[in-house]
Amino acid sequence: MENENESEPKEKKSNFVSYMSNPRAFTLKKWFIELLQEDYPPFDTIVERISTSLTTDKDLKDFGKLITQIYEKAYRKAVEDYRSEVERLGVKINVTPGVLK
């Protein structure tokens, strides 16, 4: 029983040390969780590994810009594909950015 109690603090300490050795992982995980939501868990390990390669704040910001650019391009492509398909069916649509109030 005594060994079980001793291992718990070591485990917590190990998690803290692991986190402190890779603080950018928290930011990356937050971004991907917000983007992927319930589809995120299978990618946790690769996000953790990617985060160790981002050694500076600039690396992290540039990676964030890359992810944002990919997301925006994919969204625009999906909208354009949808527009093309609908227009092929004879319906003309115009998609414009709106402002949420």
Order of alpha helices (4+ residues) and beta strands (2+ residues): alpha-alpha-alpha-alpha
